[in-house]
Amino acid sequence: MAKEKALKEKEEEFSLRKTEPITKVDVNYKGKDFHSLAEINDSMESFEDVLNRMNPKTLEVYLENIIETQILEPALLRASHISKGELEKLLNKRKPSLQVDEKKFQAIKAYVKEEAEKNLSSLSRVRNFLAEEVRL
Amino acid sequence: MKGPFADFPLEYKKKLVILWKRANNADREHFINQVTYALATWGFDKVGKEIVAIVIEKMLEDGSTNLSDFGLYVKQLIKEGLTDVYSNRSESIKKAAMLIDSYRFKHELPLSPSKGL
């Protein structure tokens, strides 16, 4: 009974008012309006509750946004900064004969250049990560 | 254009984001670093991202509650035939598994998946 009451209170706390356009979510939480994904992300106290109340289409867009930008992107950025030499150095610790494919290395270089131009702030983090790992 | 997680079941997307939100910074870093090695080795193009999505889907399907288990599932999927499905990346998938294995060893990450909250 107490659990049901608590759940009802939670439901009242979070009220999804509209779900379109799907790139923006308009959520009312404790009387405050949130108009952007970032705002919701930063301010939410009960993340799962809000997810459970989202329109499935909105939810899908929101989740994909988090997966792409927060979860996958940092790894992509770091991967793009691992040079052929660094990768070989790591691999050679286990099996000296392994080589990094030249075509892939060229693709990595092109990606690094592109990413470096648009995301300079992440470079020092990437460099530190690599410096640490290559020391193995 | 469809992203690598476009065919990911909605429930799994939700589970993944919730695990990500709950994860501590160390586990997040371990997860990102293992995915980094994977992408850097087997490629970060569309297919490379698709393989990452498959590994994550396997983790969630198996009930892992810690994203830093990523590398364990690369190895498990290799045993289950991942390298046969992606035969043109077979060698690089195996290289990635070796790299991730070294990483996990260096950081003393568990040998079996975490399944409790």
gemmi code that builds the backbone of each chain (N, CA, C; Angstrom):
import gemmi

chains = {
    "A": [
        ("MET", (0.839, -1.211, 0.000), (0.000, 0.000, 0.000), (0.874, 1.261, 0.000)),
        ("ALA", (1.844, 1.228, 0.936), (2.758, 2.383, 1.030), (3.549, 2.537, -0.256)),
        ("LYS", (3.877, 1.392, -0.869), (4.647, 1.400, -2.105), (3.816, 2.034, -3.220)),
        ("GLU", (2.522, 1.669, -3.244), (1.614, 2.225, -4.265), (1.483, 3.735, -4.120)),
        ("LYS", (1.403, 4.160, -2.858), (1.249, 5.593, -2.572), (2.505, 6.340, -3.054)),
        ("ALA", (3.649, 5.755, -2.722), (4.919, 6.387, -3.131), (5.018, 6.468, -4.647)),
        ("LEU", (4.552, 5.408, -5.303), (4.590, 5.377, -6.766), (3.680, 6.440, -7.360)),
        ("LYS", (2.498, 6.578, -6.748), (1.541, 7.587, -7.230), (2.123, 8.989, -7.063)),
        ("GLU", (2.785, 9.186, -5.921), (3.408, 10.501, -5.695), (4.471, 10.788, -6.742)),
        ("LYS", (5.230, 9.755, -7.051), (6.276, 9.901, -8.075), (5.648, 10.250, -9.420)),
        ("GLU", (4.546, 9.574, -9.718), (3.872, 9.820, -10.983), (3.400, 11.259, -11.076)),
        ("GLU", (2.965, 11.781, -9.930), (2.506, 13.171, -9.938), (3.676, 14.150, -10.053)),
        ("GLU", (4.793, 13.743, -9.480), (5.985, 14.583, -9.549), (6.439, 14.799, -10.989)),
        ("PHE", (6.437, 13.695, -11.712), (6.874, 13.750, -13.106), (5.664, 13.686, -14.011)),
        ("SER", (5.428, 14.705, -14.757), (4.333, 14.592, -15.709), (4.823, 14.982, -17.094)),
        ("LEU", (4.772, 14.032, -17.955), (5.162, 14.336, -19.339), (3.990, 15.043, -19.997)),
        ("ARG", (4.222, 16.223, -20.484), (3.087, 16.976, -21.008), (2.927, 16.864, -22.506)),
        ("LYS", (3.993, 16.847, -23.204), (3.887, 16.626, -24.644), (5.183, 15.995, -25.130)),
        ("THR", (5.114, 15.385, -26.273), (6.308, 14.650, -26.710), (6.795, 15.088, -28.084)),
        ("GLU", (6.137, 16.056, -28.680), (6.568, 16.521, -30.000), (7.108, 17.938, -29.881)),
        ("PRO", (8.079, 18.376, -30.656), (8.795, 17.552, -31.622), (9.706, 16.535, -30.914)),
        ("ILE", (9.980, 15.473, -31.579), (10.673, 14.383, -30.891), (12.124, 14.677, -30.542)),
        ("THR", (12.692, 15.712, -31.122), (14.074, 16.022, -30.765), (14.147, 16.811, -29.458)),
        ("LYS", (12.976, 17.271, -28.995), (12.949, 17.978, -27.712), (11.923, 17.319, -26.812)),
        ("VAL", (12.216, 17.251, -25.555), (11.273, 16.641, -24.636), (10.835, 17.715, -23.653)),
        ("ASP", (9.554, 17.847, -23.503), (9.044, 18.858, -22.592), (8.518, 18.146, -21.346)),
        ("VAL", (9.243, 18.262, -20.286), (8.894, 17.539, -19.067), (8.658, 18.532, -17.943)),
        ("ASN", (7.614, 18.275, -17.147), (7.409, 19.093, -15.976), (7.806, 18.263, -14.770)),
        ("TYR", (8.812, 18.743, -14.044), (9.270, 18.020, -12.865), (9.237, 18.943, -11.660)),
        ("LYS", (8.441, 18.561, -10.660), (8.266, 19.371, -9.454), (7.981, 20.826, -9.805)),
        ("GLY", (7.091, 21.023, -10.754), (6.666, 22.376, -11.104), (7.626, 23.109, -12.015)),
        ("LYS", (8.752, 22.479, -12.357), (9.700, 23.164, -13.234), (9.655, 22.575, -14.639)),
        ("ASP", (9.703, 23.440, -15.620), (9.690, 22.958, -17.004), (11.094, 22.731, -17.513)),
        ("PHE", (11.257, 21.638, -18.210), (12.535, 21.364, -18.860), (12.284, 21.320, -20.357)),
        ("HIS", (13.101, 22.006, -21.080), (12.856, 22.070, -22.518), (13.957, 21.480, -23.366)),
        ("SER", (14.964, 20.929, -22.747), (15.997, 20.324, -23.581), (16.480, 19.033, -22.951)),
        ("LEU", (17.031, 18.185, -23.789), (17.537, 16.901, -23.301), (18.650, 17.116, -22.282)),
        ("ALA", (19.514, 18.087, -22.563), (20.647, 18.334, -21.668), (20.165, 18.768, -20.290)),
        ("GLU", (19.149, 19.630, -20.283), (18.607, 20.117, -19.015), (18.054, 18.966, -18.178)),
        ("ILE", (17.309, 18.098, -18.862), (16.714, 16.956, -18.156), (17.826, 16.068, -17.613)),
        ("ASN", (18.770, 15.846, -18.473), (19.895, 14.993, -18.123), (20.626, 15.480, -16.879)),
        ("ASP", (20.845, 16.798, -16.816), (21.600, 17.358, -15.703), (20.781, 17.438, -14.418)),
        ("SER", (19.481, 17.608, -14.543), (18.701, 17.945, -13.366), (17.919, 16.799, -12.739)),
        ("MET", (17.777, 15.709, -13.466), (16.873, 14.688, -12.995), (17.308, 13.987, -11.712)),
        ("GLU", (16.341, 13.753, -10.845), (16.638, 13.025, -9.612), (16.312, 11.547, -9.793)),
        ("SER", (15.222, 11.269, -10.493), (14.856, 9.875, -10.690), (14.784, 9.595, -12.179)),
        ("PHE", (15.914, 9.271, -12.705), (16.068, 9.106, -14.143), (15.158, 8.005, -14.706)),
        ("GLU", (15.127, 6.878, -14.013), (14.340, 5.760, -14.526), (12.854, 6.081, -14.571)),
        ("ASP", (12.388, 6.825, -13.562), (10.969, 7.191, -13.543), (10.601, 7.997, -14.773)),
        ("VAL", (11.444, 8.931, -15.110), (11.152, 9.775, -16.268), (11.181, 8.946, -17.551)),
        ("LEU", (12.157, 8.071, -17.643), (12.235, 7.215, -18.839), (10.954, 6.405, -18.995)),
        ("ASN", (10.473, 5.894, -17.865), (9.286, 5.038, -17.922), (8.035, 5.793, -18.345)),
        ("ARG", (8.070, 7.094, -18.222), (6.888, 7.875, -18.589), (6.971, 8.514, -19.974)),
        ("MET", (8.077, 8.322, -20.607), (8.238, 8.948, -21.929), (7.469, 8.194, -22.998)),
        ("ASN", (7.002, 8.956, -23.960), (6.399, 8.370, -25.148), (7.473, 7.506, -25.828)),
        ("PRO", (7.142, 6.293, -26.261), (8.175, 5.385, -26.799), (9.030, 5.997, -27.908)),
        ("LYS", (8.401, 6.804, -28.763), (9.164, 7.378, -29.870), (10.178, 8.409, -29.336)),
        ("THR", (9.703, 9.208, -28.387), (10.589, 10.203, -27.774), (11.717, 9.506, -27.030)),
        ("LEU", (11.314, 8.471, -26.305), (12.286, 7.708, -25.516), (13.395, 7.163, -26.418)),
        ("GLU", (12.976, 6.626, -27.546), (13.937, 6.041, -28.479), (14.958, 7.096, -28.933)),
        ("VAL", (14.455, 8.269, -29.300), (15.340, 9.335, -29.768), (16.269, 9.783, -28.639)),
        ("TYR", (15.704, 9.927, -27.459), (16.479, 10.370, -26.306), (17.590, 9.369, -25.973)),
        ("LEU", (17.216, 8.089, -25.952), (18.196, 7.053, -25.617), (19.302, 6.988, -26.666)),
        ("GLU", (18.896, 7.049, -27.932), (19.917, 6.994, -28.995), (20.871, 8.167, -28.886)),
        ("ASN", (20.296, 9.317, -28.522), (21.121, 10.510, -28.350), (22.180, 10.283, -27.262)),
        ("ILE", (21.763, 9.724, -26.134), (22.717, 9.467, -25.041), (23.754, 8.415, -25.474)),
        ("ILE", (23.251, 7.346, -26.097), (24.166, 6.265, -26.491), (25.226, 6.787, -27.461)),
        ("GLU", (24.766, 7.565, -28.435), (25.705, 8.063, -29.453), (26.687, 9.090, -28.885)),
        ("THR", (26.147, 10.079, -28.137), (27.006, 11.182, -27.730), (27.781, 10.933, -26.446)),
        ("GLN", (27.162, 10.222, -25.508), (27.858, 10.037, -24.231), (28.609, 8.717, -24.144)),
        ("ILE", (28.035, 7.677, -24.742), (28.633, 6.360, -24.555), (29.596, 5.986, -25.679)),
        ("LEU", (29.158, 6.167, -26.929), (29.993, 5.712, -28.043), (31.035, 6.743, -28.479)),
        ("GLU", (30.642, 8.009, -28.452), (31.516, 9.054, -28.993), (32.895, 9.141, -28.314)),
        ("PRO", (32.958, 9.068, -26.962), (34.301, 9.150, -26.352), (35.225, 8.037, -26.836)),
        ("ALA", (34.656, 6.835, -27.004), (35.484, 5.709, -27.471), (35.904, 5.934, -28.917)),
        ("LEU", (34.993, 6.450, -29.725), (35.320, 6.717, -31.128), (36.440, 7.741, -31.230)),
        ("LEU", (36.322, 8.759, -30.410), (37.322, 9.830, -30.434), (38.691, 9.286, -30.021)),
        ("ARG", (38.699, 8.500, -28.953), (39.981, 7.938, -28.498), (40.540, 6.971, -29.539)),
        ("ALA", (39.658, 6.140, -30.075), (40.125, 5.154, -31.065), (40.762, 5.868, -32.248)),
        ("SER", (40.192, 6.995, -32.610), (40.689, 7.712, -33.783), (42.049, 8.347, -33.523)),
        ("HIS", (42.426, 8.449, -32.262), (43.710, 9.071, -31.937), (44.820, 8.067, -31.656)),
        ("ILE", (44.475, 6.793, -31.705), (45.524, 5.793, -31.496), (46.279, 5.639, -32.811)),
        ("SER", (47.563, 5.940, -32.794), (48.319, 5.877, -34.043), (48.729, 4.444, -34.347)),
        ("LYS", (49.137, 4.226, -35.564), (49.565, 2.893, -35.979), (50.682, 2.378, -35.057)),
        ("GLY", (51.645, 3.250, -34.774), (52.775, 2.861, -33.935), (52.326, 2.478, -32.541)),
        ("GLU", (51.419, 3.259, -32.006), (50.944, 2.998, -30.648), (50.199, 1.674, -30.571)),
        ("LEU", (49.377, 1.449, -31.588), (48.598, 0.227, -31.620), (49.520, -0.987, -31.765)),
        ("GLU", (50.504, -0.863, -32.638), (51.442, -1.971, -32.836), (52.243, -2.250, -31.573)),
        ("LYS", (52.607, -1.149, -30.895), (53.381, -1.294, -29.658), (52.577, -2.103, -28.639)),
        ("LEU", (51.279, -1.783, -28.563), (50.413, -2.508, -27.639), (50.273, -3.969, -28.058)),
        ("LEU", (50.021, -4.164, -29.349), (49.821, -5.525, -29.845), (51.082, -6.372, -29.722)),
        ("ASN", (52.223, -5.742, -29.984), (53.473, -6.489, -29.968), (53.853, -7.009, -28.586)),
        ("LYS", (53.244, -6.424, -27.578), (53.508, -6.918, -26.235), (52.981, -8.334, -26.093)),
        ("ARG", (51.967, -8.658, -26.899), (51.376, -9.989, -26.831), (51.873, -10.903, -27.950)),
        ("LYS", (51.985, -10.331, -29.154), (52.372, -11.176, -30.284), (53.132, -10.306, -31.295)),
        ("PRO", (54.452, -10.388, -31.304), (55.268, -9.481, -32.106), (54.947, -9.453, -33.596)),
        ("SER", (54.379, -10.523, -34.137), (54.177, -10.542, -35.586), (52.957, -9.751, -36.064)),
        ("LEU", (52.084, -9.335, -35.137), (50.865, -8.649, -35.573), (51.161, -7.256, -36.125)),
        ("GLN", (50.519, -6.926, -37.210), (50.736, -5.616, -37.839), (49.393, -4.894, -38.002)),
        ("VAL", (49.468, -3.571, -38.018), (48.242, -2.800, -38.250), (48.119, -2.542, -39.749)),
        ("ASP", (46.952, -2.773, -40.254), (46.690, -2.599, -41.669), (46.904, -1.145, -42.120)),
        ("GLU", (47.641, -0.944, -43.207), (47.999, 0.400, -43.679), (46.758, 1.210, -44.074)),
        ("LYS", (45.809, 0.525, -44.728), (44.596, 1.213, -45.178), (43.835, 1.771, -43.970)),
        ("LYS", (43.771, 0.951, -42.932), (43.053, 1.391, -41.736), (43.790, 2.564, -41.080)),
        ("PHE", (45.121, 2.467, -41.109), (45.908, 3.536, -40.507), (45.644, 4.871, -41.217)),
        ("GLN", (45.550, 4.830, -42.543), (45.273, 6.056, -43.302), (43.877, 6.584, -42.952)),
        ("ALA", (42.937, 5.674, -42.808), (41.568, 6.074, -42.456), (41.557, 6.722, -41.075)),
        ("ILE", (42.332, 6.140, -40.163), (42.421, 6.678, -38.800), (43.002, 8.091, -38.854)),
        ("LYS", (44.067, 8.257, -39.646), (44.713, 9.570, -39.729), (43.745, 10.651, -40.215)),
        ("ALA", (42.965, 10.282, -41.241), (42.009, 11.239, -41.794), (40.963, 11.600, -40.747)),
        ("TYR", (40.514, 10.594, -40.021), (39.498, 10.815, -38.997), (40.059, 11.685, -37.867)),
        ("VAL", (41.303, 11.412, -37.490), (41.951, 12.180, -36.422), (41.987, 13.655, -36.790)),
        ("LYS", (42.368, 13.920, -38.033), (42.496, 15.305, -38.476), (41.137, 16.005, -38.364)),
        ("GLU", (40.132, 15.314, -38.853), (38.784, 15.880, -38.851), (38.299, 16.115, -37.411)),
        ("GLU", (38.482, 15.093, -36.568), (38.026, 15.202, -35.185), (38.830, 16.244, -34.408)),
        ("ALA", (40.120, 16.301, -34.687), (40.968, 17.246, -33.968), (40.535, 18.667, -34.261)),
        ("GLU", (40.106, 18.907, -35.485), (39.685, 20.248, -35.853), (38.405, 20.663, -35.147)),
        ("LYS", (37.504, 19.697, -34.971), (36.238, 20.108, -34.350), (36.173, 19.818, -32.847)),
        ("ASN", (37.137, 19.135, -32.308), (37.044, 18.804, -30.895), (38.384, 18.940, -30.179)),
        ("LEU", (38.931, 20.126, -30.218), (40.250, 20.358, -29.649), (40.309, 20.102, -28.147)),
        ("SER", (39.202, 20.377, -27.467), (39.214, 20.261, -26.009), (39.445, 18.828, -25.535)),
        ("SER", (39.092, 17.864, -26.359), (39.244, 16.474, -25.918), (40.640, 15.926, -26.162)),
        ("LEU", (41.433, 16.661, -26.890), (42.729, 16.119, -27.293), (43.666, 15.811, -26.135)),
        ("SER", (43.697, 16.699, -25.148), (44.641, 16.457, -24.060), (44.240, 15.200, -23.289)),
        ("ARG", (42.920, 14.987, -23.159), (42.431, 13.800, -22.460), (42.823, 12.546, -23.236)),
        ("VAL", (42.675, 12.630, -24.525), (43.025, 11.489, -25.375), (44.521, 11.204, -25.258)),
        ("ARG", (45.309, 12.269, -25.297), (46.759, 12.103, -25.221), (47.177, 11.454, -23.900)),
        ("ASN", (46.541, 11.927, -22.813), (46.869, 11.364, -21.508), (46.523, 9.884, -21.437)),
        ("PHE", (45.365, 9.572, -22.004), (44.908, 8.190, -22.014), (45.923, 7.316, -22.759)),
        ("LEU", (46.336, 7.793, -23.915), (47.280, 7.015, -24.718), (48.637, 6.890, -24.030)),
        ("ALA", (49.093, 8.002, -23.463), (50.393, 7.988, -22.799), (50.404, 6.936, -21.701)),
        ("GLU", (49.309, 6.881, -20.977), (49.189, 5.928, -19.871), (49.168, 4.483, -20.388)),
        ("GLU", (48.371, 4.250, -21.439), (48.198, 2.887, -21.930), (49.438, 2.358, -22.642)),
        ("VAL", (50.105, 3.227, -23.388), (51.257, 2.767, -24.162), (52.418, 2.419, -23.232)),
        ("ARG", (52.375, 3.001, -22.052), (53.426, 2.677, -21.062), (53.282, 1.268, -20.521)),
        ("LEU", (52.084, 0.743, -20.576), (51.709, -0.599, -20.062), (52.786, -1.349, -19.268)),
    ],
    "B": [
        ("MET", (20.443, 8.334, -42.132), (21.250, 7.116, -42.074), (21.069, 6.422, -40.722)),
        ("LYS", (20.902, 5.113, -40.778), (20.682, 4.358, -39.536), (21.965, 4.266, -38.710)),
        ("GLY", (21.837, 4.531, -37.419), (22.999, 4.434, -36.532), (23.227, 2.984, -36.132)),
        ("PRO", (24.366, 2.698, -35.468), (24.669, 1.315, -35.107), (23.685, 0.718, -34.107)),
        ("PHE", (22.973, 1.573, -33.395), (22.046, 1.069, -32.388), (20.593, 1.119, -32.867)),
        ("ALA", (20.413, 1.400, -34.153), (19.057, 1.544, -34.693), (18.231, 0.265, -34.519)),
        ("ASP", (18.850, -0.891, -34.667), (18.099, -2.140, -34.551), (18.170, -2.744, -33.146)),
        ("PHE", (18.738, -2.001, -32.253), (18.852, -2.424, -30.864), (17.448, -2.397, -30.244)),
        ("PRO", (16.999, -3.442, -29.559), (15.668, -3.389, -28.953), (15.556, -2.212, -27.962)),
        ("LEU", (14.399, -1.584, -27.963), (14.202, -0.406, -27.097), (14.524, -0.727, -25.634)),
        ("GLU", (14.091, -1.893, -25.176), (14.344, -2.273, -23.781), (15.841, -2.301, -23.472)),
        ("TYR", (16.618, -2.738, -24.454), (18.066, -2.805, -24.254), (18.683, -1.413, -24.273)),
        ("LYS", (18.127, -0.547, -25.124), (18.643, 0.830, -25.145), (18.439, 1.458, -23.761)),
        ("LYS", (17.242, 1.199, -23.231), (16.897, 1.758, -21.922), (17.830, 1.184, -20.839)),
        ("LYS", (18.001, -0.110, -20.900), (18.855, -0.795, -19.924), (20.297, -0.245, -19.999)),
        ("LEU", (20.763, -0.071, -21.229), (22.129, 0.423, -21.425), (22.301, 1.817, -20.817)),
        ("VAL", (21.354, 2.705, -21.113), (21.470, 4.070, -20.606), (21.358, 4.082, -19.079)),
        ("ILE", (20.471, 3.256, -18.532), (20.329, 3.205, -17.063), (21.632, 2.684, -16.427)),
        ("LEU", (22.206, 1.653, -17.012), (23.483, 1.136, -16.476), (24.569, 2.201, -16.561)),
        ("TRP", (24.558, 2.922, -17.676), (25.541, 3.999, -17.872), (25.376, 5.076, -16.797)),
        ("LYS", (24.126, 5.445, -16.541), (23.860, 6.484, -15.534), (24.267, 6.015, -14.139)),
        ("ARG", (24.059, 4.723, -13.871), (24.379, 4.195, -12.536), (25.875, 3.929, -12.350)),
        ("ALA", (26.575, 3.754, -13.443), (27.993, 3.341, -13.340), (28.849, 4.411, -12.679)),
        ("ASN", (29.845, 3.965, -11.929), (30.763, 4.945, -11.357), (31.791, 5.344, -12.424)),
        ("ASN", (32.534, 6.404, -12.133), (33.451, 6.931, -13.155), (34.503, 5.906, -13.589)),
        ("ALA", (34.976, 5.114, -12.622), (36.019, 4.132, -12.966), (35.475, 3.104, -13.953)),
        ("ASP", (34.275, 2.606, -13.692), (33.697, 1.605, -14.600), (33.387, 2.204, -15.971)),
        ("ARG", (32.943, 3.453, -15.967), (32.698, 4.121, -17.258), (33.986, 4.206, -18.068)),
        ("GLU", (35.065, 4.589, -17.389), (36.359, 4.701, -18.073), (36.807, 3.342, -18.610)),
        ("HIS", (36.656, 2.307, -17.778), (37.067, 0.971, -18.230), (36.247, 0.546, -19.451)),
        ("PHE", (34.975, 0.879, -19.423), (34.112, 0.533, -20.561), (34.577, 1.288, -21.810)),
        ("ILE", (34.741, 2.590, -21.681), (35.151, 3.406, -22.843), (36.506, 2.922, -23.378)),
        ("ASN", (37.428, 2.644, -22.475), (38.758, 2.215, -22.926), (38.718, 0.885, -23.685)),
        ("GLN", (37.881, -0.030, -23.204), (37.787, -1.322, -23.909), (37.126, -1.145, -25.274)),
        ("VAL", (36.093, -0.291, -25.324), (35.448, -0.026, -26.625), (36.446, 0.685, -27.545)),
        ("THR", (37.274, 1.537, -26.948), (38.298, 2.237, -27.740), (39.225, 1.231, -28.418)),
        ("TYR", (39.728, 0.282, -27.643), (40.623, -0.723, -28.230), (39.910, -1.525, -29.314)),
        ("ALA", (38.653, -1.837, -29.018), (37.888, -2.608, -30.001), (37.774, -1.814, -31.313)),
        ("LEU", (37.328, -0.589, -31.214), (37.123, 0.223, -32.426), (38.438, 0.498, -33.149)),
        ("ALA", (39.482, 0.776, -32.364), (40.770, 1.098, -32.991), (41.317, -0.113, -33.731)),
        ("THR", (40.985, -1.292, -33.252), (41.542, -2.499, -33.861), (40.668, -3.053, -34.988)),
        ("TRP", (39.354, -3.192, -34.732), (38.535, -3.782, -35.810), (37.885, -2.720, -36.684)),
        ("GLY", (38.153, -1.442, -36.379), (37.672, -0.374, -37.262), (36.503, 0.385, -36.661)),
        ("PHE", (36.502, 1.703, -36.885), (35.395, 2.489, -36.324), (34.449, 2.969, -37.406)),
        ("ASP", (34.383, 2.221, -38.482), (33.402, 2.510, -39.529), (32.050, 1.918, -39.109)),
        ("LYS", (31.113, 1.906, -40.046), (29.756, 1.436, -39.748), (29.776, -0.005, -39.192)),
        ("VAL", (30.539, -0.868, -39.839), (30.577, -2.270, -39.397), (31.222, -2.385, -38.012)),
        ("GLY", (32.290, -1.600, -37.801), (32.966, -1.627, -36.499), (32.015, -1.231, -35.374)),
        ("LYS", (31.233, -0.185, -35.634), (30.270, 0.254, -34.611), (29.184, -0.807, -34.417)),
        ("GLU", (28.812, -1.438, -35.517), (27.784, -2.488, -35.452), (28.269, -3.645, -34.563)),
        ("ILE", (29.544, -3.992, -34.680), (30.073, -5.087, -33.844), (30.037, -4.678, -32.368)),
        ("VAL", (30.372, -3.405, -32.101), (30.298, -2.922, -30.709), (28.860, -3.075, -30.196)),
        ("ALA", (27.893, -2.694, -31.030), (26.485, -2.790, -30.624), (26.108, -4.253, -30.343)),
        ("ILE", (26.622, -5.165, -31.154), (26.327, -6.598, -30.951), (26.897, -7.080, -29.615)),
        ("VAL", (28.121, -6.635, -29.312), (28.739, -7.049, -28.043), (27.905, -6.512, -26.866)),
        ("ILE", (27.512, -5.245, -26.979), (26.727, -4.648, -25.885), (25.383, -5.368, -25.751)),
        ("GLU", (24.777, -5.684, -26.875), (23.488, -6.390, -26.834), (23.654, -7.742, -26.119)),
        ("LYS", (24.734, -8.416, -26.412), (25.001, -9.715, -25.778), (25.153, -9.552, -24.256)),
        ("MET", (25.887, -8.482, -23.871), (26.079, -8.206, -22.442), (24.743, -8.037, -21.729)),
        ("LEU", (23.889, -7.234, -22.361), (22.608, -6.926, -21.732), (21.701, -8.153, -21.720)),
        ("GLU", (21.735, -8.896, -22.800), (20.926, -10.114, -22.903), (21.333, -11.114, -21.816)),
        ("ASP", (22.633, -11.158, -21.540), (23.142, -12.104, -20.548), (22.920, -11.625, -19.114)),
        ("GLY", (22.498, -10.378, -18.976), (22.196, -9.858, -17.643), (23.349, -9.196, -16.922)),
        ("SER", (24.402, -8.837, -17.664), (25.501, -8.125, -17.003), (25.005, -6.767, -16.507)),
        ("THR", (25.464, -6.403, -15.322), (25.033, -5.118, -14.779), (26.194, -4.136, -14.705)),
        ("ASN", (27.300, -4.482, -15.326), (28.426, -3.563, -15.318), (29.013, -3.452, -16.721)),
        ("LEU", (28.987, -2.245, -17.258), (29.451, -2.047, -18.634), (30.933, -2.375, -18.795)),
        ("SER", (31.667, -2.351, -17.682), (33.096, -2.668, -17.802), (33.326, -4.153, -18.095)),
        ("ASP", (32.240, -4.936, -18.176), (32.357, -6.349, -18.574), (32.519, -6.489, -20.086)),
        ("PHE", (32.511, -5.390, -20.809), (32.526, -5.413, -22.278), (33.487, -6.457, -22.863)),
        ("GLY", (34.732, -6.438, -22.424), (35.753, -7.328, -22.992), (35.444, -8.803, -22.822)),
        ("LEU", (34.783, -9.139, -21.705), (34.439, -10.540, -21.473), (33.504, -11.047, -22.561)),
        ("TYR", (32.644, -10.158, -23.033), (31.661, -10.571, -24.040), (32.253, -10.578, -25.449)),
        ("VAL", (33.333, -9.849, -25.652), (34.023, -9.954, -26.954), (34.543, -11.385, -27.058)),
        ("LYS", (35.167, -11.842, -25.972), (35.714, -13.200, -25.969), (34.608, -14.243, -26.121)),
        ("GLN", (33.513, -14.009, -25.400), (32.414, -14.979, -25.462), (31.837, -15.054, -26.888)),
        ("LEU", (31.679, -13.892, -27.516), (31.120, -13.886, -28.876), (32.072, -14.523, -29.890)),
        ("ILE", (33.361, -14.392, -29.641), (34.317, -15.070, -30.537), (34.085, -16.581, -30.449)),
        ("LYS", (33.887, -17.049, -29.216), (33.619, -18.492, -29.036), (32.323, -18.895, -29.739)),
        ("GLU", (31.370, -17.941, -29.778), (30.067, -18.260, -30.376), (30.022, -18.011, -31.884)),
        ("GLY", (31.155, -17.632, -32.465), (31.198, -17.524, -33.924), (31.163, -16.122, -34.510)),
        ("LEU", (31.440, -15.104, -33.686), (31.433, -13.724, -34.209), (32.404, -13.563, -35.381)),
        ("THR", (33.554, -14.224, -35.276), (34.563, -14.081, -36.331), (34.152, -14.800, -37.625)),
        ("ASP", (33.202, -15.726, -37.519), (32.702, -16.364, -38.747), (31.733, -15.429, -39.453)),
        ("VAL", (30.923, -14.739, -38.652), (29.954, -13.799, -39.238), (30.700, -12.637, -39.893)),
        ("TYR", (31.702, -12.122, -39.197), (32.494, -11.009, -39.752), (33.848, -11.576, -40.179)),
        ("SER", (33.815, -12.478, -41.120), (35.040, -13.201, -41.489), (36.140, -12.282, -42.036)),
        ("ASN", (35.744, -11.181, -42.710), (36.803, -10.303, -43.228), (37.460, -9.468, -42.125)),
        ("ARG", (36.893, -9.512, -40.912), (37.521, -8.809, -39.781), (37.959, -9.791, -38.703)),
        ("SER", (37.955, -11.026, -39.059), (38.253, -12.074, -38.088), (39.542, -11.803, -37.302)),
        ("GLU", (40.622, -11.493, -38.042), (41.915, -11.280, -37.375), (41.879, -10.068, -36.456)),
        ("SER", (41.253, -8.991, -36.955), (41.248, -7.773, -36.128), (40.369, -7.940, -34.891)),
        ("ILE", (39.330, -8.737, -34.999), (38.489, -8.994, -33.807), (39.312, -9.775, -32.774)),
        ("LYS", (40.084, -10.727, -33.260), (40.928, -11.507, -32.332), (42.011, -10.626, -31.705)),
        ("LYS", (42.567, -9.704, -32.530), (43.585, -8.777, -31.997), (42.965, -7.903, -30.902)),
        ("ALA", (41.745, -7.432, -31.185), (41.066, -6.577, -30.205), (40.866, -7.331, -28.899)),
        ("ALA", (40.458, -8.579, -29.017), (40.232, -9.383, -27.810), (41.517, -9.510, -26.996)),
        ("MET", (42.648, -9.663, -27.695), (43.934, -9.780, -26.987), (44.289, -8.480, -26.263)),
        ("LEU", (44.094, -7.367, -26.997), (44.396, -6.058, -26.399), (43.543, -5.806, -25.167)),
        ("ILE", (42.253, -6.092, -25.323), (41.320, -5.851, -24.220), (41.656, -6.767, -23.039)),
        ("ASP", (42.076, -7.963, -23.359), (42.474, -8.905, -22.324), (43.657, -8.342, -21.519)),
        ("SER", (44.642, -7.787, -22.249), (45.804, -7.190, -21.566), (45.352, -6.032, -20.679)),
        ("TYR", (44.449, -5.232, -21.241), (43.930, -4.079, -20.489), (43.252, -4.558, -19.207)),
        ("ARG", (42.406, -5.578, -19.340), (41.666, -6.066, -18.174), (42.619, -6.648, -17.131)),
        ("PHE", (43.654, -7.308, -17.615), (44.645, -7.900, -16.712), (45.383, -6.797, -15.956)),
        ("LYS", (45.798, -5.785, -16.725), (46.540, -4.677, -16.122), (45.719, -3.973, -15.033)),
        ("HIS", (44.444, -3.821, -15.305), (43.596, -3.096, -14.355), (42.855, -4.025, -13.383)),
        ("GLU", (43.238, -5.294, -13.395), (42.669, -6.286, -12.479), (41.143, -6.313, -12.529)),
        ("LEU", (40.619, -6.323, -13.728), (39.161, -6.403, -13.874), (38.724, -7.866, -13.740)),
        ("PRO", (37.477, -8.094, -13.289), (37.030, -9.460, -13.004), (37.059, -10.405, -14.211)),
        ("LEU", (37.159, -11.692, -13.898), (37.212, -12.708, -14.954), (35.821, -13.187, -15.368)),
        ("SER", (34.829, -12.804, -14.568), (33.456, -13.176, -14.945), (32.546, -11.953, -14.808)),
        ("PRO", (31.432, -11.951, -15.535), (30.554, -10.769, -15.538), (29.896, -10.487, -14.189)),
        ("SER", (29.595, -9.206, -13.967), (28.866, -8.824, -12.749), (27.386, -8.933, -13.071)),
        ("LYS", (26.671, -9.598, -12.187), (25.241, -9.731, -12.475), (24.331, -9.253, -11.350)),
        ("GLY", (24.906, -8.675, -10.310), (24.046, -8.160, -9.245), (24.074, -6.652, -9.260)),
        ("LEU", (23.076, -6.035, -8.619), (23.065, -4.565, -8.580), (23.778, -4.055, -7.339)),
    ],
}
model = gemmi.Model(1)
for chain_id, residues in chains.items():
    chain = gemmi.Chain(chain_id)
    for i, (resn, *xyz) in enumerate(residues, 1):
        res = gemmi.Residue()
        res.name, res.seqid = resn, gemmi.SeqId(i, " ")
        for name, pos in zip(("N", "CA", "C"), xyz):
            atom = gemmi.Atom()
            atom.name, atom.element = name, gemmi.Element(name[0])
            atom.pos, atom.b_iso = gemmi.Position(*pos), 0.0
            res.add_atom(atom)
        chain.add_residue(res)
    model.add_chain(chain)
structure = gemmi.Structure()
structure.add_model(model)
structure.setup_entities()
